């Protein structure tokens, strides 16, 4: 799998997405325990937090009214909590 081509002059939205993406992948790089349940959730929690963070990028920089006015309900609720 190849990385997407970098924009020659990335704007603030592209920079914000890159930061969110980098953080999400860093946070998903766990040491596996061998317990399928724990390993799954340790990867999915930062994955879904990354999705929430990307919604916030859309809300901040998005221009399409439909996108800006219909973020997933999960992004309007409280911040997710990790219990692991």
C-alpha positions as CSV (number, residue, x, y, z in Angstrom):
1,X,0.0,0.0,0.0
2,X,1.5,3.3,-1.0
3,X,1.0,6.6,0.9
4,X,-1.1,9.2,-0.8
5,X,0.7,11.9,-2.7
6,X,1.4,15.0,-0.6
7,X,-0.1,18.3,-1.8
8,X,2.4,20.7,-3.1
9,X,0.9,23.5,-1.1
10,X,-1.2,21.9,1.6
11,X,-3.7,24.2,3.3
12,X,-4.7,24.2,6.9
13,X,-7.3,21.4,6.4
14,X,-4.7,19.1,4.8
15,X,-2.3,19.8,7.6
16,X,-5.0,19.1,10.2
17,X,-5.9,15.8,8.5
18,X,-2.3,14.8,8.4
19,X,-1.9,15.5,12.1
20,X,-5.0,13.6,13.0
21,X,-4.0,10.7,10.8
22,X,-0.4,10.5,12.2
23,X,-1.7,10.6,15.8
24,X,-4.3,7.9,15.1
25,X,-1.7,5.6,13.5
26,X,0.8,6.2,16.3
27,X,-1.9,5.5,18.9
28,X,-3.0,2.3,17.1
29,X,0.6,0.9,17.2
30,X,0.1,-1.3,20.2
31,X,2.1,-4.2,21.5
32,X,-0.2,-7.1,21.1
33,X,-1.1,-9.0,24.3
34,X,-2.4,-12.2,22.6
35,X,-5.8,-11.5,24.0
36,X,-8.0,-11.0,20.9
37,X,-10.6,-8.9,22.8
38,X,-8.1,-6.5,24.4
39,X,-6.0,-6.2,21.2
40,X,-9.1,-5.4,19.2
41,X,-10.3,-2.7,21.5
42,X,-6.8,-1.2,22.0
43,X,-6.7,-0.6,18.2
44,X,-10.3,0.4,17.7
45,X,-10.4,3.1,20.4
46,X,-7.8,5.3,18.8
47,X,-9.2,4.4,15.3
48,X,-12.6,5.8,16.3
49,X,-11.1,8.7,18.1
50,X,-9.4,9.5,14.9
51,X,-12.7,9.5,13.1
52,X,-14.1,11.9,15.6
53,X,-11.1,14.1,15.2
54,X,-11.5,14.1,11.5
55,X,-15.2,15.2,11.9
56,X,-13.8,18.2,13.9
57,X,-11.6,19.1,10.9
58,X,-14.6,19.1,8.7
59,X,-16.5,21.3,11.1
60,X,-13.6,23.7,11.2
61,X,-12.6,23.8,7.6
62,X,-15.4,22.3,5.6
63,X,-17.3,24.3,3.0
64,X,-20.1,22.0,2.0
65,X,-23.2,22.9,4.2
66,X,-24.5,19.3,4.1
67,X,-21.2,18.0,5.5
68,X,-20.9,20.8,8.1
69,X,-24.5,20.5,9.3
70,X,-24.6,16.7,9.6
71,X,-21.7,15.4,11.6
72,X,-22.2,11.9,13.1
73,X,-24.1,12.0,16.4
74,X,-21.1,10.5,18.1
75,X,-19.1,13.7,17.5
76,X,-21.7,15.8,19.3
77,X,-21.6,13.7,22.5
78,X,-19.1,13.5,25.3
79,X,-15.5,12.6,24.6
80,X,-14.9,8.9,24.5
81,X,-13.3,7.3,27.6
82,X,-10.8,4.5,27.5
83,X,-11.2,1.9,30.3
84,X,-8.2,-0.2,29.3
